[in-house]
Amino acid sequence: MKHLLLLIAIVIHLSFVSSPPSGTVVYVCVSKSSVAYHSTNTCSGLSRCSHEIKAMSISDAIAMGKRDCHICHPPTR
């Protein structure tokens, strides 16, 4: 019983620590060639974007196939 409670406590803790809230706002260049989402709309990774820069939830950005930016390092999944 103690092991089961410990396991449940660890799973609950990891679910809060390893994933940001799905409502976390990130920024995406709305272009077919863009590949990343960004933590701020002033990230230098967005400087070449000639399309609209759109704020969205991290879950929406991931659903669009975007990965995290290697410059501004936004939260991941």
N, C-alpha and C positions, 0 to 999 in steps of 0.2 A: 504494500500500500504506500509506504514511504517513497519507494522508487517511482511509482506512478505519479504521485503528487510532485515529486522533483522534476520528472520529465515534463509534466504539464506546465510547471512554472518556467522551465527553460524554454519551451516552445513559445509560450506567451511572451516572454522577455525578448526572444530573438525576433519575433514578428514585429515588435515595436522598434527595436534597435536597427535592424537591417533594411527596413523599407521606409522611405519618407511617405508622408500622407499623399494619397492620390491627388489631392488638390494642390500640391506644390506647383507653383507657377514657373514655367520655363519659357524660353523664347526660341522661335523657329523661323528661319528664312523660308518663306513659302515659295519654293522653287523645286523643280524636279531633280536638280543636281545637288541640293543641300543634303547633308547626311547627319548633322548633329543638332542637338538642342543645347541651349545655353542658360546659365543661371542669371545673367543680366542682359538687357538689350544693348549694352555698351561694350560687350565682349569684342575683342579685336577679331575673333573668328567670324563675326557678323559684318565686318567692315566692307567686305566685297559683295554683300547682298544687294542686288539691284531690284529685288522684289519686295513685297510686303513682309515686315517682321511681325509675327503674330504671337501674342501671349496665349498659352494654353496649359492645361494640366500635364504633368509629367507622363501620366498614363496615356493621354492622347498622343503625345509626341512619340512615345514608344510604339504605340499602335500604328503610327505612320511609318515606322521603320527607322526612326532616328536613334542615334546613339548619343552618349554623353560627350560633351566637348572636351578635348584634351588641353585646352587653354584655361578655361574658367572652372572646370571640374564641378559641374552641378551634381546633385545627388543622383544616384542610380536606383532603378527599381525599388 
